[in-house]
Amino acid sequence: MDRITEYRHIVKELLKRYASQRPEEKNVETQLIFDPVNDHYQLLNVGWEDEHRVYYCVLHLDLKGDKVWIQQNNTEHRVAEELIEMGIPKNRIVLGFQSPYKRQFTEFAVA
């Protein structure tokens, strides 16, 4: 299995795991969005709470080149560390939610 195929598999498994842990709410559904053609992967909450629309991105990861970009992480978990435990090296993970200037001070890839 080539690196990108392996990363796709890891990202999908991570998002599936998070989706299975989400609490069931009557009018809010958890959606997994996998776009393997453009390499965009998201976990969303969509629906209604009383009269209020719910559209919330829980996690958003992209594959760009040979790197996994964490674009959004609205969990309490350290998703980058989980990706490392699943086999993706630190130098292949970009914390896309941080400004490009700050990325140089992390242990992860800058872009």
Short mmCIF file of the C-alpha atoms (twelve columns), coordinates in Angstrom:
data_MODEL
# 
_entry.id   MODEL 
# 
loop_
_atom_site.group_PDB 
_atom_site.id 
_atom_site.type_symbol 
_atom_site.label_atom_id 
_atom_site.label_alt_id 
_atom_site.label_comp_id 
_atom_site.label_asym_id 
_atom_site.label_seq_id 
_atom_site.Cartn_x 
_atom_site.Cartn_y 
_atom_site.Cartn_z 
_atom_site.pdbx_PDB_model_num 
ATOM 1   C CA . MET A 1   0.000   0.000  0.000  1 
ATOM 2   C CA . ASP A 2   1.489   3.376  -0.972 1 
ATOM 3   C CA . ARG A 3   1.794   6.195  1.548  1 
ATOM 4   C CA . ILE A 4   -1.217  8.234  0.363  1 
ATOM 5   C CA . THR A 5   -3.491  5.185  0.289  1 
ATOM 6   C CA . GLU A 6   -2.343  4.323  3.812  1 
ATOM 7   C CA . TYR A 7   -2.976  7.897  5.016  1 
ATOM 8   C CA . ARG A 8   -6.475  7.871  3.484  1 
ATOM 9   C CA . HIS A 9   -7.234  4.662  5.338  1 
ATOM 10  C CA . ILE A 10  -5.917  6.038  8.663  1 
ATOM 11  C CA . VAL A 11  -7.852  9.318  8.334  1 
ATOM 12  C CA . LYS A 12  -11.086 7.472  7.503  1 
ATOM 13  C CA . GLU A 13  -10.661 5.088  10.439 1 
ATOM 14  C CA . LEU A 14  -9.991  7.975  12.818 1 
ATOM 15  C CA . LEU A 15  -13.108 9.856  11.692 1 
ATOM 16  C CA . LYS A 16  -15.251 6.710  11.843 1 
ATOM 17  C CA . ARG A 17  -14.102 6.146  15.415 1 
ATOM 18  C CA . TYR A 18  -15.018 9.696  16.400 1 
ATOM 19  C CA . ALA A 19  -18.374 9.423  14.635 1 
ATOM 20  C CA . SER A 20  -19.228 6.258  16.569 1 
ATOM 21  C CA . GLN A 21  -18.510 8.038  19.861 1 
ATOM 22  C CA . ARG A 22  -20.797 11.013 19.187 1 
ATOM 23  C CA . PRO A 23  -23.945 11.078 21.317 1 
ATOM 24  C CA . GLU A 24  -27.182 10.461 19.461 1 
ATOM 25  C CA . GLU A 25  -29.355 13.569 19.468 1 
ATOM 26  C CA . LYS A 26  -32.935 13.467 18.309 1 
ATOM 27  C CA . ASN A 27  -32.734 16.127 15.596 1 
ATOM 28  C CA . VAL A 28  -28.973 16.346 15.025 1 
ATOM 29  C CA . GLU A 29  -27.186 13.786 12.905 1 
ATOM 30  C CA . THR A 30  -23.512 13.052 12.645 1 
ATOM 31  C CA . GLN A 31  -22.251 13.044 9.061  1 
ATOM 32  C CA . LEU A 32  -19.028 11.625 7.732  1 
ATOM 33  C CA . ILE A 33  -17.900 13.214 4.495  1 
ATOM 34  C CA . PHE A 34  -15.183 11.397 2.568  1 
ATOM 35  C CA . ASP A 35  -13.975 12.913 -0.704 1 
ATOM 36  C CA . PRO A 36  -11.105 10.636 -1.805 1 
ATOM 37  C CA . VAL A 37  -10.863 12.340 -5.204 1 
ATOM 38  C CA . ASN A 38  -9.928  15.719 -3.694 1 
ATOM 39  C CA . ASP A 39  -8.783  14.240 -0.352 1 
ATOM 40  C CA . HIS A 40  -11.122 16.148 1.985  1 
ATOM 41  C CA . TYR A 41  -12.452 14.336 5.062  1 
ATOM 42  C CA . GLN A 42  -14.905 15.781 7.594  1 
ATOM 43  C CA . LEU A 43  -17.054 14.903 10.564 1 
ATOM 44  C CA . LEU A 44  -20.067 17.225 10.905 1 
ATOM 45  C CA . ASN A 45  -23.096 17.643 13.139 1 
ATOM 46  C CA . VAL A 46  -26.146 18.767 11.149 1 
ATOM 47  C CA . GLY A 47  -29.744 19.340 12.230 1 
ATOM 48  C CA . TRP A 48  -31.841 21.359 14.656 1 
ATOM 49  C CA . GLU A 49  -31.894 22.069 18.386 1 
ATOM 50  C CA . ASP A 50  -35.302 23.574 19.101 1 
ATOM 51  C CA . GLU A 51  -35.497 26.537 16.709 1 
ATOM 52  C CA . HIS A 52  -31.738 26.779 16.154 1 
ATOM 53  C CA . ARG A 53  -29.928 25.358 13.153 1 
ATOM 54  C CA . VAL A 54  -26.948 23.137 13.926 1 
ATOM 55  C CA . TYR A 55  -24.161 22.967 11.381 1 
ATOM 56  C CA . TYR A 56  -20.909 22.252 13.125 1 
ATOM 57  C CA . CYS A 57  -17.607 20.940 11.852 1 
ATOM 58  C CA . VAL A 58  -16.179 18.607 14.487 1 
ATOM 59  C CA . LEU A 59  -13.112 17.512 12.509 1 
ATOM 60  C CA . HIS A 60  -11.736 18.389 9.084  1 
ATOM 61  C CA . LEU A 61  -8.640  16.741 7.655  1 
ATOM 62  C CA . ASP A 62  -7.166  17.059 4.176  1 
ATOM 63  C CA . LEU A 63  -4.432  15.220 2.333  1 
ATOM 64  C CA . LYS A 64  -2.193  17.604 0.432  1 
ATOM 65  C CA . GLY A 65  0.746   16.086 -1.351 1 
ATOM 66  C CA . ASP A 66  2.180   13.553 1.080  1 
ATOM 67  C CA . LYS A 67  0.962   15.324 4.223  1 
ATOM 68  C CA . VAL A 68  -2.119  15.170 6.425  1 
ATOM 69  C CA . TRP A 69  -3.463  18.620 7.243  1 
ATOM 70  C CA . ILE A 70  -5.593  19.007 10.357 1 
ATOM 71  C CA . GLN A 71  -7.751  21.930 9.232  1 
ATOM 72  C CA . GLN A 72  -10.161 21.905 12.183 1 
ATOM 73  C CA . ASN A 73  -10.273 20.082 15.505 1 
ATOM 74  C CA . ASN A 74  -13.252 20.945 17.701 1 
ATOM 75  C CA . THR A 75  -12.711 18.027 20.051 1 
ATOM 76  C CA . GLU A 76  -10.952 17.826 23.387 1 
ATOM 77  C CA . HIS A 77  -8.558  15.270 21.939 1 
ATOM 78  C CA . ARG A 78  -5.083  15.587 20.496 1 
ATOM 79  C CA . VAL A 79  -5.860  14.341 17.019 1 
ATOM 80  C CA . ALA A 80  -2.276  14.831 15.803 1 
ATOM 81  C CA . GLU A 81  -1.014  12.502 18.524 1 
ATOM 82  C CA . GLU A 82  -3.631  9.919  17.546 1 
ATOM 83  C CA . LEU A 83  -2.497  10.113 13.919 1 
ATOM 84  C CA . ILE A 84  1.077   9.478  15.069 1 
ATOM 85  C CA . GLU A 85  -0.045  6.444  17.087 1 
ATOM 86  C CA . MET A 86  -1.823  5.172  13.960 1 
ATOM 87  C CA . GLY A 87  1.376   5.371  11.887 1 
ATOM 88  C CA . ILE A 88  1.683   8.863  10.401 1 
ATOM 89  C CA . PRO A 89  5.030   10.524 11.238 1 
ATOM 90  C CA . LYS A 90  5.097   14.006 12.795 1 
ATOM 91  C CA . ASN A 91  6.888   15.430 9.761  1 
ATOM 92  C CA . ARG A 92  3.859   14.434 7.632  1 
ATOM 93  C CA . ILE A 93  1.256   16.201 9.817  1 
ATOM 94  C CA . VAL A 94  0.462   19.900 9.377  1 
ATOM 95  C CA . LEU A 95  -1.519  21.792 11.999 1 
ATOM 96  C CA . GLY A 96  -3.454  23.783 9.417  1 
ATOM 97  C CA . PHE A 97  -5.590  25.496 12.076 1 
ATOM 98  C CA . GLN A 98  -2.478  27.309 13.307 1 
ATOM 99  C CA . SER A 99  -1.047  30.306 11.491 1 
ATOM 100 C CA . PRO A 100 1.860   29.520 9.157  1 
ATOM 101 C CA . TYR A 101 4.148   31.619 11.359 1 
ATOM 102 C CA . LYS A 102 3.395   29.558 14.487 1 
ATOM 103 C CA . ARG A 103 3.833   26.187 12.781 1 
ATOM 104 C CA . GLN A 104 7.611   26.557 12.738 1 
ATOM 105 C CA . PHE A 105 7.604   26.376 16.535 1 
ATOM 106 C CA . THR A 106 5.818   23.021 16.676 1 
ATOM 107 C CA . GLU A 107 7.238   19.549 16.240 1 
ATOM 108 C CA . PHE A 108 5.068   19.062 13.159 1 
ATOM 109 C CA . ALA A 109 5.427   19.923 9.474  1 
ATOM 110 C CA . VAL A 110 5.049   23.582 8.500  1 
ATOM 111 C CA . ALA A 111 3.362   22.958 5.116  1 
# 
